[in-house]
Amino acid sequence: MKIGLGKLGYDPEFAKNGKEAFEILDKEEFPLILTELRLPEIDGIEFCMRIKDRSPETVIYAFSGGVTEVEFGQIEEMGFDGLLCKPFKFKPKLSDFLRRDVLRS
């Protein structure tokens, strides 16, 4: 993930779980967050809702390899700005797509 995002021009910050992610977010703001739907300690949905409560303009994409049709249909309703289904490829189009959403926010 780090190498792929680096090739697209991003310098990503990583957290092992939701608690660590919030510790990082207490110190720094990010225009774009990519999060797994199934996180240890806190699920991606609660994580997204808590971030949107404190920073509604932050663009948050969920990524998952096991998204059901119901989950896919509810992604925006849950507060996410989009969904990346694993496996995904790190191509310039992905970078353009993510940048577009960040600029729109």
N, C-alpha and C positions, 0 to 999 in steps of 0.2 A: 504494500500500500504506500509506504513512504517513498520508495523508489519511483513508483508510477506517478504519484502526485508531484514529486520533484521534477520529473521529466516534463510535466505540464506547467512548470514554473511556480509551483506552490512550495512553501516551506511549512509543512504540517506539524502540528503539535499533537501528541498522542497521550491518551489516558488508558489505564488498565481497566477502569470501571467508572461508574457514574459519580461516586464520591470523589475520586481523583480528578475527574473532569470538572466538577464544581469548584474544587480547590484551584485549578488552573484558571477557570473563568472568573473567580473572585479577584484575580490579579491582572487579567488581560481580557480585552474584548476581541471577538473574532467576527468578521462579516459573514463567514460561511462555516457551518459545522456539518460534518458527516458522522452519523452515528448508527451503530448496529441497532436493530430493533430489540434484540435480546441481549441485554447487558447484565453482568453480575451486579447484585445489590439493588439495582433500580432498572426497570425496563425502559426501553427507548421512548415509549409513549409518554411516560411520566417525566422523563428527562427533557423531552421536547416541550412539554407543557410548562415546566418550570423555567426553562430558558425563555420561552416566548412571554411568560409573565414578567420577567425582568428586562427583556430586550426584544420587543416585538419585531424589530426590523432585521434581526439576525435571520439569515437564510439557513434552514436546517433540512438536510436530506437524510432520509433513512436508507440504510442498505441492509439487505438480507438475502439469504439463499433459500429461505423457506417461507415466502410470502403467499398466503392463501388469497383467493379471489376476494374474500370479505375484507381482509387487511388492505389489499391493494385499493379497493374502492373507498376505504375510510382514511387513507393517508392524509389527504388535505383536511378532512374533518378533524383529525387528531392534532393538526397544527403544523404538520410537515409541509415543506414547499415542494417536495418531490421524493421520488423513490429510485434507487439504483439497485437492480437485481443482480446478485452474484451468479456467475462470474461476470464481471464487466471489464472492458478493455480501456486502458488509459490512452486515449487518442486525442488529438487536438480538438475534435468535435465535442468531446466531453468537457474539456476546459472551456470552450466557447459557451457551451450550455450553462455551466456553473457560473461563469463570469456574468453572463446575461442576467441571471437571477439575482446575483449580488448587486449589480448596477441598478436593477429595477427596484430594489428594496429601499 
